């Protein structure tokens, strides 16, 4: 799952979203800056959630794992959410 996430994140234009005022308002959730937001992250909780998500990977059916591992998966998901829109391109 970690490799899949890394691949998805590498192919996702996350930094471009930081220019979107509505996105930032949702992301910051009342905090004045990204620095303030990150300063409040509980690393212990993040590690626990990451550990739980990694252990739950084994519960995903084999057919779904096979689909996720396909190279075209990220492009297919992008197409579902973005269609032919240029908003999702880098």
N, C-alpha and C positions, 0 to 999 in steps of 0.2 A: 504494500500500500504506500509506503514511503516513496518508492521510486515513481509510482503513478502520480502521487501528489506533486513531487518535484517536477515531473514532466508537465503536468497541468499548469503549475505555477509559472514555469518557464515560458509557456506558450500563452499566458494570459497577460494582457496589458494592464496590470494593476496600477502602475504608476500613473498612467494616463487618467485613471479615475480620480486622482487627487486634484485634478483641475476642474472637476465637476462639483459645483457648489452644493447641490442637493445631496450628492454622495457623501461629501465631507460632513455635512450636517448630521446625517445618519451615523456615519462612522465615529465622529467625535462624541456623539451622545451627550452634549452639554459641556464637554471639556473645551478649553480655549485653543489647544494645539495638539498635534500628534504627540509631542513630547510629554504633555500632561496625561494623555491617554495611556501611553506606554508605561509611564511611571506608576500607574495604578494596577498594572497587570500582576496578578498573583502567580508567580512562577511555579509554586508548589501545585496549585490547581491545574495549571497548564500541563505540567508533567504527568499528573494523575490522569487527566482527560486523554492525553496522548497515549499513555500506557493502556488505558481502557479501550481506546479505539484500535490500537494495534492488536490487542488480544481478541477483539471482536471480529477481526479480519477473517479468522478461521471459520466463523459462522456464516460467512457469505457463501452461497451455493457455488459449486464449481463452474456451472454454466455462466454465472455472472462474472466470476473471476476471469474466465476466458474472454468474455466480451471486453472487460475493462483493460485487459492486457494487450488488446489489439492496437496497433499503431494508429489506426483511423479513428479510435474512440474520441480523442480530444477534438478532432475536426468535426465529427458527427455531433457532439454535444454543442460545439460552437455554432454549428449550422442550425440546430434546434432553437437555440436562444437568440441568435442574431439573424438568421435567414440570410438574405443577400445584403443586409445593411452594412454600411461602412463603419458603423459605430464600434464594432468589435475588432476592427483591424488595427494593427500598430502603425 
